[in-house]
Amino acid sequence: MSIYSTKKMIIYVVILIIGVGLVAAGTLGYLNSYVSGFGGGLAGVAVVRLVLGMKYRSNEEYAKQVDIVNNDERVIFIAGKAKSWAYYITVLTGALAGSILHAMGHHDYGMICFLFVCVLTVTYWIVYMICDKKY
């Protein structure tokens, strides 16, 4: 499935509507500025994706370039390495933060960090098992 398929474009429109709704609710005072800012970020990403999607659909040369880049083995390899490193850094940072917080006496916050690391590890294991059977 292309990154700019009709299904994906509909999802981007829904994300745009949610983002605009969060910004509007924040502006009217129903939500705090943090959630309103998050909505602005969602709306911004959705607008960029929709504009790029329209360019992809209307410009064949651009579409070819995007397809080549998205299917390039080097790019896929580098993306896989980046995901792997990001996962390891996140797990190690969570474990380190949990240990430091626990040592400082903030046991509840330390436990949250440790639970986060556990959730990531279990999620990794489940995805690994699914991929192992699939491939």
Residue, then its C-alpha position, 0 to 999 in steps of 0.5 A: m500500500s502506498i503512503y498516499s493511498t486513498k485509505k491513508m489520505i482519508i486517515y490524514v483528513v480525520i487526523l486534520i479534523i481531530g487536530v483542528g477540533l483540539v485547537a478549537a476546544g483549547t481556544l474556547g477554553y475547554l482544554n488546556s494549552y498543552v492539548s491544544g498545542f498537541g492538536g496544532g501539531l496533529a493538524g500541521v502534520a496532516v496538512v503536510r501529508l495531504v499536500l504531499g499526497m496531492k503532489y504525489r498523485s498529480n506529478e508522476e515524476y515525483a511519484k516515481q522518485v518517492d517510490i524509488v526512495n521508499n523501496d531502496e534497500r539502503v534506506i530500508f536498512i538504515a531505517g531498520k537500524a535507526k528503529s533498533w537503536a531508538y528502541y535500545i536507547t529508550v529501554l536503557t534510558g527508561a531503566l536508568a531513569g527508573s533506577i535513579l528515581h528509585a535511588m532518590g526515593h521517588h519509588d512511584y515514578g521509578m516504578i512507572c519507568f520500570l513498567f514502561v520498560c517492561v511494556l516495551t520489552v513485552t511488546y518487542w517479544i510479541v512482535y518478534m514472535i509474530c514476525d518469526k512466524k510470518y517471515 
